[in-house]
């Protein structure tokens, strides 16, 4: 027979359990942000941080998500998958985050995506370009709200085919997942439009001296050079090309992360004329974008770029999915995310249900007098390409 003391103890434990469950349902929604806050890609990570923080401030001011405030927990991934993975595991296992975002390095996104599957959580990248993330290495627990390499390439190749028909193109990319994927994507798109490939090299990430590659560039006699270096690597590459006289009679095009508001001042005149394919521009003439640009500049004391815009947008993507699911449960939110439409600074986006890739309009923009100017547009349906995900 149970003693009165034992009965009281059991009742107290049950009461505590119910209180804990109630607190979990009414407490803050915890979102982990694993992004480079130091190193070569820290400028990209800063835009990610600003975009997420601004959106979170607006969401919390509006009552949160289903009445619950959003709490952000940041970790520095250093654009290194071997650093990103344990940081993400800590957020999943110790901090018990409901959702994770922020990864920049494509290899980091792939590594953290595997952890998300094992932990039964969801992640979304706002930066990583590699087509494999929503292609051959797709994951049921990974979503991408930004444009992949193939979407960027569709816009850029369309512009190139009209501006420089049958161009001879030399490729220089960083030697890791993103670099090789972006080069492959643009090469395929450009060749379909009549461009000719005349050379290809890959440099180490955080490379200090690009001059050993310049002999190959000169020997190939290209009309155009495509590059997907980013961050501080862009500063070194462009300034060294200017120093060695390589920019004369050469059009430089590249990935959307190559030249951004974060490294533009350091690149200076060497970046003049650079053309890229992007999913965002401060010039997009929509009320949502005008409101966003103003708020971002007031918040960060800097102009937004595509990383800031897409990172801002991912918070509203998650909010819309949770509110549609009426839950933060992984299975319910995942189902809500598939096919979801939501508003962003770029306008309405749609998350393709099959491969978890966002569909959005794409633009070719050119650096002119220190600012990116929109040159042409490719509708989202034309830029997205086929769904090649077969894992789920």
C-alpha positions, 0 to 999 in steps of 0.5 A, a space after each residue: 500500500 502506498 504511503 501518504 508521502 509516496 502519493 504526495 511525491 507522485 502527485 508532485 512529480 506529475 504536476 512538475 511534468 505537466 508544468 514542464 510540458 506547458 512551458 515547452 508549448 508556451 516558451 520561446 521558439 528557439 532557432 539556431 543560426 550556424 554561420 561564419 562570424 569569422 574568417 574569409 566568409 565573415 562578411 557573408 555571415 554578417 549579412 545573414 546575422 543582420 537579416 535574421 535579427 531584423 526579421 526576428 525583431 519584427 516577428 517578435 514585435 508583432 506577437 511572435 509565432 503563434 503567440 510565442 517569442 523567437 529566441 536566436 542562438 548563434 554559433 560561428 561555423 567559420 565556413 568549415 564543415 568540420 566546425 559547423 557539424 559539432 556546432 549544429 549538434 550542440 544546438 540540436 542536442 543541448 540547446 534543443 533548437 526547433 529549427 536551424 539556419 545560417 550555413 554558408 559553405 555548401 559542404 557545411 549545409 550538406 553536413 548539417 543536413 545529415 545531422 538534421 535528419 538524425 536529430 529529427 529537426 529541419 534546416 534551411 539554407 539562405 546562402 549555399 549555392 551547390 545544386 547538389 543540396 536540392 539535387 543528388 544529395 537532397 534531404 527530406 529535412 533540408 530546404 533552400 530559400 535562396 537561388 541555387 547555382 543553376 538558377 543564377 546561371 540561367 539568368 547570367 547565361 541568358 544575358 551573356 548570350 545577348 551581350 557577347 554571343 559565342 563568347 570564349 569563357 575561362 573559369 576560375 573557382 574555389 576548390 570545394 563543393 560550392 566552387 566546383 558546383 557553380 562552375 559546372 552549372 554556369 558552364 552547362 548553361 553558357 555552352 547551351 547558349 553558344 559559349 565556348 569553354 577555353 580553360 578551367 582552374 580551381 584555387 584553394 579557399 582563402 588563397 593569397 596569391 592568384 598570379 600563378 593562374 594568370 599565365 593559363 588565363 592569358 594563354 587561353 585568350 578568353 573574352 569572358 572569365 567566370 569566377 565564384 570566389 567570394 569574401 576576401 578571396 574576391 578582394 585578392 583576385 580582382 585586385 591582383 588581376 588589375 595589378 597584372 593588367 588582366 582586366 583589359 578587354 576581359 569581361 568578368 562575370 560570376 556567382 552572386 556571392 562574388 562581389 557584394 556590398 560587404 567587399 565592394 569597397 575593398 575591391 574598388 574600381 577592379 569590380 567595375 563592369 562585373 556581371 552576375 545572376 542574382 535572386 535579389 537586388 535593392 532595385 527590385 521595384 516592389 513595396 515589400 523591397 522598399 520597406 525592407 531596404 529602409 528597415 535594413 539600413 536603419 537597423 544595420 547601418 549598411 545596405 542589404 545584399 542577397 544574403 541579408 534579404 534571403 536570411 530575412 525571408 527565411 524567418 517568415 518562411 518558418 513562421 508561415 510554415 509553423 502557423 500553417 502546421 499549427 505546431 513546431 513538430 518536425 513532421 507537421 512543419 515539413 509537410 507545411 513547408 512543401 509547396 508553401 508560398 510566402 512573401 519576401 523582399 523579392 516578392 512571392 516565393 514558392 517552395 517546390 515540394 519535390 526537392 525543397 528548392 525555392 522558385 523565384 525570379 532571377 536577374 542579371 545585374 552589372 556593377 556600374 559606378 559602384 552599384 549593381 544595375 538590373 540588366 535583365 530578368 528571367 521568370 522563376 519558372 524558367 530559371 528553376 530547372 528540373 527537379 532531380 531529387 530522388 531520395 524522397 
